[in-house]
Amino acid sequence: MAVAICCGLVVFKFYYPLVYVGLGIFYFVYAVILFFAEDGVRDWLIKYKRPSIVETMQAEKPYIEKTREFFGLLIVTGALMIDYIAVKY
């Protein structure tokens, strides 16, 4: 929700660069934690040999939810960095 609000405020030319950096760091650190967690992204890559994580919306395997969350956090971090860059232009 915080990222959606930040992106919406940029459209109306309200800039909060410290918020973007703070949230970006928080989400990126959480993504790193999910990468190395048990049944996380690292296990999905190495242990499970990268099976599809988009077959169904049901998280039937232990690695699916953490892997999806990891990629979502990377997208959110990217959006915040775009907001940060928007401050300069």
TITORLUM-908432 format. One line per 5 residues: number of its first residue (from 1); their letters; for each residue x, y, z of N, C-alpha, C, O. Coordinates in steps of 0.02 Angstrom, whole numbers. Atoms other than C-alpha are relative to their C-alpha. Last residue first. Example, Ala and Ser with C-alpha at 12.3 -4.5 7.8 and 13.67 -1.06 7.14 Angstrom:
% residues 2
2	sa	-42/-59/-3/684/-53/357/-39/55/37/-14/110/45 ~ 45/-59/0/615/-225/390/45/60/0/97/59/33
END
This chain:
% residues 89
89	ykvai	20/-27/66/687/763/-668/-65/34/2/-89/60/-49 ~ -54/-38/30/783/727/-505/-21/32/-66/12/78/-89 ~ -12/-61/-39/629/675/-406/51/44/-35/46/105/-32 ~ 47/-51/22/582/552/-543/9/65/37/-7/119/11 ~ -30/-31/59/740/452/-502/-45/56/-25/-20/106/-51
84	ydiml	-59/-38/-23/672/417/-328/32/37/-58/52/95/-51 ~ 25/-60/-35/503/365/-399/58/44/22/55/105/15 ~ 25/-43/53/593/247/-518/-28/64/29/-17/118/2 ~ -59/-31/28/687/178/-367/-18/45/-60/14/96/-71 ~ -23/-53/-46/522/149/-280/62/35/-27/70/95/-18
79	agtvi	48/-56/4/453/56/-430/22/57/45/17/116/27 ~ -11/-35/63/609/-54/-436/-45/61/-8/-23/114/-31 ~ -63/-37/-10/591/-98/-252/17/40/-63/38/97/-59 ~ 16/-57/-43/409/-146/-284/62/43/11/58/104/9 ~ 39/-47/40/460/-257/-430/-15/63/40/-10/119/15
74	llgff	-47/-31/47/596/-339/-325/-36/51/-45/-9/104/-60 ~ -40/-49/-37/470/-368/-185/52/34/-46/66/94/-37 ~ 42/-58/-13/351/-451/-307/38/54/37/30/114/22 ~ 3/-38/62/491/-566/-365/-45/61/6/-31/113/-24 ~ -66/-27/16/527/-620/-187/-3/43/-63/21/99/-63
69	ertke	-9/-59/-42/342/-643/-146/66/34/-15/70/96/-17 ~ 43/-53/27/322/-760/-293/8/64/39/11/119/11 ~ -29/-21/64/472/-861/-235/-41/55/-32/-14/104/-57 ~ -60/-41/-13/413/-866/-55/31/25/-64/56/81/-67 ~ 19/-64/-29/239/-925/-106/60/45/12/57/105/-2
64	iypke	37/-43/46/299/-1059/-226/-14/69/31/1/120/-1 ~ -42/-54/26/436/-1139/-120/-39/52/-40/-13/106/-52 ~ -24/-46/-52/326/-1249/-9/39/61/-27/41/112/7 ~ -68/20/-18/227/-1327/-152/28/52/48/7/110/47 ~ 0/70/-22/38/-1312/-167/69/-25/22/74/-71/63
59	aqmte	-70/12/-19/29/-1123/-174/6/-70/29/6/-79/90 ~ -9/36/-64/-137/-1116/-264/74/-11/12/111/-34/-32 ~ -4/-51/-53/-145/-983/-400/7/-32/69/20/2/118 ~ 64/-14/-31/-103/-1117/-527/9/55/52/65/72/70 ~ 49/48/26/37/-1153/-650/-70/14/27/-118/17/-12
54	vispr	61/-35/24/134/-995/-614/-53/-47/-26/-100/-25/-60 ~ 34/-26/-60/280/-1060/-508/-66/35/-19/-98/65/24 ~ 42/-59/9/348/-1172/-645/-33/21/66/-56/-21/104 ~ 65/15/31/484/-1293/-592/-42/64/-4/-28/113/30 ~ 40/-51/32/656/-1218/-559/-64/-23/-35/-73/-8/-94
49	kykil	-16/-5/72/768/-1367/-515/-48/43/-40/-65/26/-97 ~ 60/21/37/689/-1405/-344/8/6/-76/-37/-14/-113 ~ 28/62/-26/851/-1401/-243/-57/-27/-43/-61/-87/-57 ~ -49/54/-6/949/-1271/-341/-32/-67/18/-22/-117/-17 ~ -49/4/55/833/-1136/-407/41/-64/2/50/-97/-49
44	wdrvg	38/9/62/683/-1164/-293/47/-8/-59/35/-49/-103 ~ 21/70/3/802/-1188/-146/-39/-15/-63/-32/-68/-93 ~ -61/40/10/881/-1020/-183/-15/-74/-4/11/-109/-47 ~ -19/-4/70/710/-940/-203/62/-42/-14/66/-75/-66 ~ 4/-65/32/646/-996/-34/23/-4/-72/21/-57/-103
39	deaff	50/4/53/611/-1169/35/-13/68/-32/-69/83/-53 ~ 14/70/16/718/-1122/186/-61/-4/-46/-112/29/-33 ~ 42/37/-47/756/-938/173/-7/-73/-20/2/-91/-78 ~ -39/50/-36/903/-874/68/-40/-41/51/-12/-85/83 ~ -43/37/46/802/-781/-63/36/-56/36/41/-112/9
34	livay	39/52/34/667/-734/61/42/-41/-48/28/-100/-59 ~ 17/50/-51/795/-643/169/-40/-56/-32/-28/-115/-18 ~ -61/39/-11/863/-554/15/-14/-55/51/9/-112/43 ~ -9/44/58/686/-499/-30/61/-44/8/60/-103/-10 ~ 48/54/-8/661/-432/148/5/-49/-59/-2/-110/-50
29	vfyfi	-26/44/-53/821/-332/130/-47/-59/11/-24/-115/20 ~ -55/38/28/757/-263/-36/30/-48/51/47/-105/34 ~ 26/53/43/590/-216/40/56/-41/-31/48/-102/-39 ~ 38/49/-39/670/-121/184/-24/-58/-44/-15/-116/-25 ~ -48/40/-38/799/-36/73/-36/-54/40/-14/-112/41
24	glgvy	-37/41/47/666/22/-48/50/-45/35/55/-104/18 ~ 42/57/18/554/82/94/36/-47/-48/30/-108/-43 ~ 13/41/-59/693/190/164/-42/-62/-16/-25/-117/4 ~ -62/36/-16/751/253/-6/-12/-47/59/9/-104/58 ~ -14/48/54/576/299/-63/61/-42/17/61/-103/8
19	vlpyy	49/54/-7/535/379/105/13/-53/-53/10/-113/-38 ~ -21/40/-57/694/482/98/-47/-59/13/-25/-113/34 ~ -56/45/16/650/539/-78/24/-43/58/43/-100/48 ~ -27/17/-66/478/608/-31/58/-48/-8/50/-108/5 ~ -58/44/-2/411/696/-186/25/-9/71/31/39/108
14	fkfvv	-18/1/-71/237/768/-215/56/-51/7/45/-111/-4 ~ -60/-38/-14/223/806/-401/13/12/75/37/65/95 ~ 24/-67/-18/44/743/-424/57/45/24/45/98/54 ~ 39/-24/56/107/589/-518/-23/72/13/-27/112/-33 ~ -47/-24/51/239/567/-384/-37/29/-59/-16/79/-88
9	lgcci	-20/-67/-17/100/556/-254/50/29/-50/50/89/-61 ~ 54/-47/14/24/407/-341/19/71/16/0/117/-21 ~ 4/-8/73/188/313/-343/-55/49/-19/-47/88/-66 ~ -59/-37/23/213/344/-157/-2/12/-75/13/67/-98 ~ 10/-70/-20/34/290/-119/59/42/-24/49/97/-50
4	avam	53/-27/43/56/129/-218/-12/74/16/-22/114/-30 ~ -31/-12/65/221/97/-128/-51/29/-49/-35/74/-88 ~ -44/-58/-5/142/119/43/30/17/-68/37/76/-86 ~ 41/-59/0/0/0/0/44/63/0/28/112/-34
END
